[in-house]
Amino acid sequence: MAMIEKYANPNRFLRIARPLIPWIGGITLLCLGIGLYLALFVSPADYQQGESVRIIYVHVPAAWMAMFCYTSLVISAGVGLIWKHPVAEIAARETASIGAIFTFLALLTGSLWGKPMWGTWWVWDARLTSMLVLLFLYIGFMALNSAFDNAQRGAKASAILAMVGFINIPIIKFSVDWWNTLHQPASVIRMDGPSIHSSMLIPLLLMAVGYSFFYLWVLLIRMDSAITAGKIRTLRQRHAQA
Amino acid sequence: MVTISSFLEMGGYGAYIWPCYGISAILMIAIYVTSVRTLKENRAILNSLEKDTMQPFNPPNSVNPEQQN
């Protein structure tokens, strides 16, 4: 609790976050740089899918981040709702924009992978449909968040929507086990360990770490920006009142 | 160069692989650039507003670091 309250102060949050931003950016570029090199030049072609398997290195990290961002959006929005935590509310709002982009990229790269492998750009099966629902949840959250003149009410309403929508996350994860689907089952996060070879697993994990740090990087920049915008609003109100 | 063109061809899947990497890169760079640009604009506006009032602004619920000690 004490820790949650400690970071509720936007200025204290910024004092801690700002020095971290260049380091997080550096780790992002390093992971993505090595990851891309391994993905495009070193990792082998798949014996069934040929070179098209290389789409995995941008598709799977985007899909993981789509779900990770939504989870952290729900946690932030929940903390904002329960403890009236201003920094958590900002984190939820800024996470939504980044998460929506990752979700869109997962759908798009999946479509570009589906065409040569399945013979179709799109199919209404459980995994693809639940990912599309995730994109709509992000869009719905952003729309509801900014729909009210009173920002507090927007934060509250959108937090409730986000929490109800969280049911979709386990549905996405287990959709490939629960329903018959064209999408292949999990090959990395599974009970008996990853089933893909390390020559593909290492670039995949590097890209995933790079995507995670990219999220953190852009999130902190956007939160800094949102906190600054809040100060501008308050100062202008004060000017208007004076 | 045969090697470069065969690399770009990606065993016949180049038309699917490169758009995946390209659009991912474009969107991620775009959100980074717009986020940094907005931050810089906001900081400039805040600086000029603070210059008008001649004191750095902290929200009412916060403690001014200079006053803390």
Interface residues (C-beta under 8 A of the other chain):
Chain A: N9 P10 N11 R12 R15 L36 L40 A45 G50 E51 S52 R54 I55 V58 H59 A62 S97 I98 I101 F104 L105 L108 T109 L112 W113 K115 P116 F214 W217 V218 I221 R222 D224 S225 T228 A229 G230 K231 I232 T234 L235 R236 H239
Chain B: M10 G11 G12 Y13 G14 Y16 I17 P19 C20 Y21 I23 S24 L27 M28 I31 Y32 S35 V36 T38 L39 N42 R43 I45 L46 L49 E50 D52 T53 F57 N58 P59 N61 S62 V63 P65
